[in-house]
Amino acid sequence: MVDSVATIALETLLDLLIEEAKFLSSVGGEVEEVRRQLNIMHCFLKDADRRQDRYNSQTVRNWIAELHDLSIQAKNVLEIYVIEVVSRRKGKGLKMVLKRFTCILSEWSRMHQIGKDIKDIKSLISICGMGGLGKTTLATKIYNGETVERRFKYRAWVCVSQQFQPKTTFQRLLKQLLPNESEEQDEDTLVRKLYQVQRDRKCLLVLNDVWEVHHWNCLRRAFPIAEADSKVLLTTRNQSIASRGYVHNLKYFDEDEGWELLQKIAFPNNYSQEIRTTEIKLLEEYGREIVKECGYLPLPISVIGGTLRHEKASIEWKNVCRNLDSYLLHGRGLENDKGVNQILDLSYNVLPYNLKPCFLYLACFKEDEEIDIEKLYLLWMAEGMICSEDKGRGESLRDVAERYLFELANRCMVEVETDKLALYNRFKSCRLHDMIRDMCLSKGKKEGFMEVIDKKMGGEESSICKTNRLAIHMEGVDNDLSYRIGENKNIRSFIFLKTDWRDSFWYNYITFGIFKSLKVLVLEGYTFENIKLPKGIEKLKLLKLLSLENSGVEELPPSICKLPCLQTLNVKNTMRLPNCIYKMKRLRHLFMKDDHERVGGEKLKFEGLNELEMVDDIWVGDVVNDITHLLKLPKMDMDVNTNREDGSTLFRRLVMYHSLHYLRITHCRVSKLPAYEVQLYQNVIELQLVGTRIEEYPMEILEKLPNLYVGREMVCRATGFPQLRELVLQRLLNLMGWRVEKGAMLNRSSLLIAECSKY
């Protein structure tokens, strides 16, 4: 049996290790590592030997046979090595021994690779470890890795968490694998379809944060374990859940690894080189103590590192050490989540005053949600959390909001995804680690800042009646809860984010007009009764943000224009709009549906909206004659579905504005770009022209634009340039890399890259 050969090889190596400890102590640690890895291989072989009758694949049988041969070779090599260890006593020297050891490592490497292939056969893979060890981070890197993207065309990710809902989990997975599949199906049908798609296609499904064994037992029926090429990757803190399939147990950092991580975050870009040697020694002394107090866990080390970012004074590091010691006094060590939470609590307490409310506001989003940063900025601004005193010269409140998020990311309180392609936005999205979100929820509730209600957690009557902000993540609110909400007249924010559930008319029990202090009202994803807005919204005189995105409202009533303080209006997917938008003199951000209808058939008026800063998806017929009134637009996203012949004139009028930074025009005929002049294109940093049918070569004009970004990398997306036959990249002096995704430029027959000195 294959297993017996591996066992002999392992026992030989154990004997060797004893001899090596006596004569080659400097190599003993490496041999110990080899022994440990061979022990793992031993387990793989036992499992393969037990199951090989069940495998019909010739490939699998070949792997096992090859591993059998390698095991015999390894045994022979080890025996030779033992002889050389003995010969070391006779004076043959260390050189030949190390040479032989290198051969062993080479042979072991081949065994390891075959073992890895056998391991890959497993359909269920678990990443296991306590909170803060980096399970989600590792799963994310695997999920987004280029190799995985190539091998698994169909991928899905879902957060299971403590608020476990089997049907919702199945719906979310199936929606990612089959986007056009209806969600209006019973649970058994969802399970059957999810099971079948994994058998028919090669899928990778990630179940993040599975808490309980019974959660997995409810879910496992939807996965064809060992019956298909699809894989399931789950992360869990519960070792019992990870008892089947391949288990990867995350380890704690050692002191050196922890100190390295702390330095990397506290001193980016080798910032520590500017510090005196004597101070560096003190920082390292305190830093290693911090690592120890953090229990050698990546999450708390990262958070504390963010707190100490750019801090050069050893006295500050000493103070953090002392504070950590105080926080952990009643439970030294981090054997459970309690100690980690204590450290996260400290990181919150040392946040600057202006960042605390911005951080707590993140709790209103769902667990594991990728938060759209544009929506986040607008919520912060509507609440007055972005201080105008923090504005630098030429900065907007949005610029300050972006700086706030950057500071929170630097402190490792939030994870951000950089938008590498868009230049107007520094970040694309952000999210909270589940433990940081738990702390955020706890702090927000304790301080009366925000109460979050979902299907499982519910809400405490006392806190609902006292909180300043309320976020609801569920399909409906019963009469009792509606009454409790109505008792709190001082609520400043209502954020209702519907989950994957359908119609509910809970809002009939709430008259919004009683909330005189309300500044933010988000009603996203709900289908309203009679497709009309709830009662009393027009009475909210202090309301600054109203979002009805994906709400199914067919027509917006004229009374909406009676809101005197409204700054942000999101009516995407609303079909009919009243022709009174121009009366909202304080309106700054307008999000519309590109094919909306106007009540009465008249074009929408925009004259007088001199505070507008952002317009998204606007119909060209509504704006072409009022364009001179939109003087403050730093960003405009125009989706122009028209064959107007005056597109070039419209384009020229748009790029005249000094405040215009971002412009996107689609499907509008711009046969010729206006020639470059000093008064044109002055501050444009990102320009997108899609389907404009440009007839003349535009680069001679575009290359003169003074503020267009000059990048180091170009990307051709998959399916891009489907009819392109000839491509010339010339005089791109800063180009260092060009990435062409599979499927791009399928008809290209000629490519010339010239005068790109850095490429």
Steps between C-alpha positions, in 0.01 A plus 500: 500500500611856428440588861749241632784636284435852623493377860843338462635820345360703786643272768839511326489879510411496870806289574702730280381804690635355826841444341487840336433671830832363623718576201325760279310723736494787255293294258280329756226764482465453127487123537230543763298700248549226240387245758189702574412535133559129437267425787233701322576308181464180699143602585426583136628161390292317756193683379584437133565132567168466680305674226679398179245228423238771486692707249434409140742760363808361327676824596447430868630145467807631315566751776485234767730270301752779447487586867567136583816509284614825654445365850734208424757745357468717808557201725819415309622858511437521872692183567794637302474818699513306827820338380645844426402623845695209643790575266497854636638347821788359296599846383350525151375849584177693488517606136394167349232455765336832412524412131316176569245685710428725201427190293256381765320834495476476121351150520266609777388797290383263227315292756343814642377610157336164433348511846367845420339363184336224703383758749348703217267211426313585816188703434466649847774717644478674838704787639479476876619727781389743768380850423770737383732236350426603142257235372296739288812676374647171380171388344472833319848468353418149378163606359642800312821329387567496126553122495167440672323741265637309203409155636156588636286702264207483740564630850284608791567640846258522790535589866317252722564658844302459819183642345458180301224483237524189277266620225668840477839329476381277216344798320818705514717215377270411213463867399877529455529176303185555291426875498182461295352237728184606682524531878129426542552130570451279802800375693497147357501635145790730580696210646431279198608768249807596701602135519451449127694807388799380701482161327462651154764771537830544676414731789673642805275589790623674814299476823657759723465491878303180567436497874308189594508133398124498443542796261730292283272198531214712361712625211696193394210342311545767233859400420599190297802419715736261317252467213617787278795722412354785702658605830365635825722717718374588844646701787411421858613533859343165584735205462203260501371653177841454338512127569428396141706566189832682512556727797746787505552612859636853522786547744583785730788725403828452675659807660712589197208471258282712728771765535546504121126559446489772765792683338348469152179670609643752747788601273401469132759572233792436738398803703693354795828581326452862602502410870813504716658163577449534874134579448461206262624263770239630742228478237594139431496418869152647545387366162585141588316544829197628306515194275502280808205687656312460170536125533701478175173551306511692169178700551580669833864548396380673182255721687758607758748556218249734338462686828878552513535585130784751447542535877875533560506575873576197716301654785182460294579133436564459871160654578327259262679212672380623836143545373496154348619354825223682682232387254606138527552506877192290570569244232862494389558324171267470207375146527156619390334793329468696822864604507492601132190709562676678785781602265252612233326701770826681569552572131157665487563710809814655350329595173492875432172658599391571142553139389297330774151577362615415147624164623185422701284582197651202317291272722188585299619279215451125492759255625772424245350757259717676245409858580472740207725788601300761306188413701702505820638848432152635431364352824785654699444838338122493551556432870742794528788271596741654247638816651530791257788633712708202383474608137828594338539749222290395202356199685136398517325325789527183295879536495497530879275191527747306288781614730302380804458155344869491413587573863270223624662262252847605616395410852380160375150571627355444153615304195494694172517388138693743286343590166797453269320611187283791610691816573225708651453250783795395711309201634241270349348345811569420862397240756531422870660193651226310683662552841548871436137525388389328821694759697350775283147372571569472871645850529225655290230341712669584830543865404147533358652573160334225296281195545510225237207260469504187288298183475694319772623772732176694529526812708469591866208728578702724730778560247263553205322772692827681577718453194571784258523275195324182397604247236271211410620198299190284466197446284249657732418670827211379711244723667672487838838603359336773291344639817834500681665678210223760499565571868844644414434842346869599503634254242741667258553210258273220373685248287289214369704258292292210382652154490406235246140491619203632309204734539414633843296803591626571849528872428118528511538493877746790503423864421837648411380855548533465881878476479577871487875449550541248216791582269556167323232270359612195303226269369685267264377175353138516620192470283249749634126447518329644192854593391473825697720665759423469872305771672648819641836516321420843355481636858864421581634855486852406616541203266828515309520156336221293350579173321233292328735288289345174379187578696257437215336844528353574159433868551648761730234739635543879454492538879858369508613842380380653828809375682698823548827348631530200269855463367501143367218338303536144371206399282664231289241259358222756548324530166309830521638820650318826573622810320586684818853378570623851420328627816744308724749783522733316741519181294861387453480133397242361260479134397243419234387229262630572151171414327265669745178666389394851588155563646309694237756414233702818549875495532640533850617845595839544663538875495576642842664183638825681557612276788508177294826311532409160356250382242471132413314352201334807354314523169671736257173661393450618857831673532623623165325839523553545875867407494617853570312490829695199628809694592626300797504146361833333591358168383245411239402152386291531186345198333380657178284262297435721201612553142521875530730651245610782731699275732823682423341831601374348826841354572671835444260677735563241772879506492503879530421480871797557728348286776436194282732214603317190379288455190342192346291517186354196329315453170510865403643580158824693548655465159784740577653616827538875532859616450697560817484854633613644831141554615401140417568179696682699772422276797379179335682209664281215375317487170289211366349504153297189417325441168563854382603398145800729486613524140826691536812389689453639855843441656656817363243691706484277806877489545504876556259492791710623796331304778420165344660225701822352364505145632756222532273212406241441233230233519298351214198336658358166391269534195642848440571624143324204334556637145840660548751379239792739542635658816789745536642603839750775436680758714333390823799616700370389843354167395658220704242225460223392268254232609273339243228284649398177333238566235607855416581609143413164346533630141830684544747417222756777545666645809771765520657622822753776437680773695369376835828536683389354834301209362 
